[in-house]
């Protein structure tokens, strides 16, 4: 059903393809800080946990890269608030 989360630096977004649709979370990168600005999940994928899977995968990649996070996007902010294991990434 789903693939791994891919970082697309050219588009400045992390992507997750599912059921023929693309979910994405957009970011800005500056001085070792990833600022998540907007997340889009197509209506066809809503309510299936795709957004959460996307954000988890993006945050895992941010952590692996030794970067910090600024969650301007309300969805990313809510995800981090619900998953305290990512609080250490906050800048």
URSULUR-V635710 format. One line per field, one symbol per residue. ss: DSSP state (2 for helix, 1 for strand, 0 for the rest). burial: # if it has 24 or more other C-alpha atoms within 12 Angstrom, else .. Layout:
BEGIN
ss=???
burial=???
END
This chain:
BEGIN
ss=0100011100001111110011111111110011111111002220000222222222222222000111100222222222022222210
burial=....###.....######...#######.....########...#....#############....#####.#.###.##.....#..##.
END
